[in-house]
């Protein structure tokens, strides 16, 4: 390709020997088979820009089929990349939620877990289940903490009422 970049039909090689010369097409095939779908797409596009391959309809159809194969591979790789990113984001959110839980910041932990749950919708059922289990666990802890806080408030109010009753000389009412 470096020595002779242009594609040609019936290119004379030596004496009276002629071959179809489509270097970018064959490079694209090699790239596709070795896993470089993006490179293959670029090579196929380059070959088509030269235009000579159109003189061989069967080979041109083959180029179009291989281009579709390369495009599908690029899309598949992109989907996998996005899934990996989503998985990493969910793992980070789960770790952050666990940290917030240890700090007893349950509302913040629930907010992070809700975000993780939304992200996990695109992921495998096991990851979704892990997020749901952590959500349920933190909700339980928050409920227990809220109940404990309410109970503490009621006790403090009752003690304050009893002290006031004692100060006002209503000992019988203070005992109750």
C-alpha positions as CSV (number, residue, x, y, z in Angstrom):
1,X,0.0,0.0,0.0
2,X,2.9,2.3,0.8
3,X,4.4,1.7,-2.7
4,X,1.2,1.6,-4.6
5,X,-1.8,2.9,-2.7
6,X,-4.3,3.2,-5.5
7,X,-6.6,0.2,-6.3
8,X,-6.8,-1.0,-9.9
9,X,-8.5,-3.6,-12.0
10,X,-6.2,-5.7,-14.2
11,X,-3.0,-4.2,-12.8
12,X,0.0,-5.5,-14.7
13,X,2.4,-7.2,-12.3
14,X,5.1,-8.6,-14.6
15,X,5.2,-9.1,-18.3
16,X,1.7,-10.2,-19.4
17,X,0.4,-11.0,-15.9
18,X,-2.5,-9.0,-14.7
19,X,-4.3,-9.1,-11.3
20,X,-7.1,-7.1,-9.6
21,X,-5.3,-5.0,-7.1
22,X,-7.5,-4.0,-4.1
23,X,-5.0,-3.6,-1.2
24,X,-7.4,-1.7,1.1
25,X,-10.1,-4.4,0.8
26,X,-7.7,-7.2,1.7
27,X,-6.1,-5.1,4.5
28,X,-9.7,-4.6,5.8
29,X,-10.3,-8.4,5.7
30,X,-7.1,-9.0,7.7
31,X,-8.1,-6.3,10.2
32,X,-11.6,-7.7,10.6
33,X,-10.3,-11.3,11.2
34,X,-7.8,-10.1,13.8
35,X,-10.4,-8.1,15.8
36,X,-9.7,-4.6,14.5
37,X,-13.3,-3.8,13.3
38,X,-12.7,-0.1,13.4
39,X,-9.6,-0.4,11.3
40,X,-11.4,-2.7,8.9
41,X,-14.2,-0.1,8.4
42,X,-11.6,2.5,7.6
43,X,-9.9,0.2,5.1
44,X,-13.2,-0.8,3.4
45,X,-14.2,2.9,3.1
46,X,-10.8,3.7,1.7
47,X,-11.1,0.9,-0.9
48,X,-14.6,2.1,-1.9
49,X,-13.3,5.7,-2.3
50,X,-10.8,4.5,-4.8
51,X,-13.8,3.1,-6.8
52,X,-12.0,0.4,-8.7
53,X,-13.6,-2.5,-6.8
54,X,-17.0,-1.5,-8.2
55,X,-15.8,-3.0,-11.5
56,X,-16.0,-6.4,-9.8
57,X,-19.7,-6.6,-8.6
58,X,-19.2,-9.9,-6.7
59,X,-16.2,-8.6,-4.8
60,X,-18.0,-5.3,-4.2
61,X,-20.9,-7.1,-2.7
62,X,-18.5,-9.0,-0.5
63,X,-16.9,-5.7,0.6
64,X,-20.4,-4.5,1.6
65,X,-21.1,-7.7,3.6
66,X,-17.8,-7.5,5.4
67,X,-18.4,-3.8,6.1
68,X,-21.8,-4.8,7.8
69,X,-20.0,-7.4,9.7
70,X,-17.4,-4.9,10.9
71,X,-20.1,-2.3,11.8
72,X,-21.9,-5.0,13.8
73,X,-18.7,-5.8,15.7
74,X,-18.1,-2.1,16.4
75,X,-21.6,-1.8,17.8
76,X,-21.2,-5.0,19.9
77,X,-17.9,-3.7,21.3
78,X,-19.5,-0.3,22.1
79,X,-22.4,-2.0,23.9
80,X,-20.0,-4.1,25.9
81,X,-18.0,-0.9,26.8
82,X,-21.2,0.8,27.9
83,X,-22.2,-2.2,30.0
84,X,-18.7,-2.3,31.7
85,X,-19.0,1.5,32.4
86,X,-22.5,0.9,33.9
87,X,-21.3,-2.0,36.0
88,X,-18.4,0.1,37.3
89,X,-20.7,3.0,38.1
90,X,-23.1,0.6,40.0
91,X,-20.2,-0.9,42.0
92,X,-18.9,2.5,42.9
93,X,-22.5,3.5,44.0
94,X,-22.8,0.4,46.1
95,X,-19.5,1.1,47.8
96,X,-20.5,4.7,48.4
97,X,-23.9,3.6,49.8
98,X,-22.1,1.2,52.2
99,X,-19.9,4.0,53.4
100,X,-22.9,6.3,54.0
101,X,-24.6,3.4,55.8
102,X,-21.6,3.0,58.2
103,X,-21.8,6.8,58.8
104,X,-25.5,6.3,59.6
105,X,-26.5,8.7,56.8
106,X,-29.3,6.6,55.6
107,X,-31.1,9.2,53.5
108,X,-28.0,9.8,51.5
109,X,-27.3,6.1,51.2
110,X,-30.9,5.5,49.9
111,X,-30.4,8.3,47.3
112,X,-27.2,6.7,46.0
113,X,-28.9,3.3,46.0
114,X,-31.8,4.6,44.0
115,X,-29.4,5.9,41.4
116,X,-27.6,2.5,41.4
117,X,-31.0,0.7,41.0
118,X,-31.8,2.9,37.9
119,X,-28.4,2.2,36.4
120,X,-28.6,-1.5,37.2
121,X,-31.7,-1.9,35.1
122,X,-29.5,-2.5,32.1
123,X,-27.3,-5.1,33.9
124,X,-27.6,-8.7,34.9
125,X,-30.3,-9.9,37.4
126,X,-27.6,-10.8,40.0
127,X,-26.4,-7.2,40.1
128,X,-30.0,-5.9,40.2
129,X,-30.7,-8.3,43.2
130,X,-27.6,-7.0,45.1
131,X,-28.7,-3.4,44.7
132,X,-32.3,-4.3,45.8
133,X,-31.0,-6.2,48.8
134,X,-28.8,-3.3,49.9
135,X,-31.8,-0.9,49.4
136,X,-34.0,-3.1,51.5
137,X,-31.3,-3.4,54.2
138,X,-30.7,0.4,54.4
139,X,-34.5,1.1,54.4
140,X,-34.8,-1.3,57.4
141,X,-31.9,0.5,59.2
142,X,-33.5,3.9,58.5
143,X,-36.9,2.7,59.7
144,X,-35.2,1.4,63.0
145,X,-33.3,4.6,63.4
146,X,-36.4,6.7,62.8
147,X,-38.4,4.6,65.3
148,X,-35.6,4.9,67.9
149,X,-35.4,8.6,67.4
150,X,-39.2,9.0,67.8
151,X,-39.1,6.8,70.9
152,X,-36.3,8.9,72.3
153,X,-38.2,12.1,71.6
154,X,-41.3,10.7,73.4
155,X,-39.3,9.7,76.4
156,X,-37.5,13.1,76.6
157,X,-40.9,14.9,76.3
158,X,-42.3,12.7,79.1
159,X,-39.3,13.4,81.3
160,X,-39.6,17.1,80.6
161,X,-43.3,17.0,81.5
162,X,-42.5,15.1,84.7
163,X,-39.8,17.6,85.8
164,X,-42.2,20.5,85.2
165,X,-44.9,18.7,87.2
166,X,-42.3,18.2,90.0
167,X,-41.2,21.8,90.0
168,X,-44.9,22.9,90.2
169,X,-45.5,20.6,93.1
170,X,-47.6,18.0,91.3
171,X,-45.7,15.0,92.5
172,X,-48.5,12.5,91.8
173,X,-48.7,13.7,88.1
174,X,-44.9,13.6,87.8
175,X,-44.8,9.9,88.8
176,X,-47.2,8.9,86.0
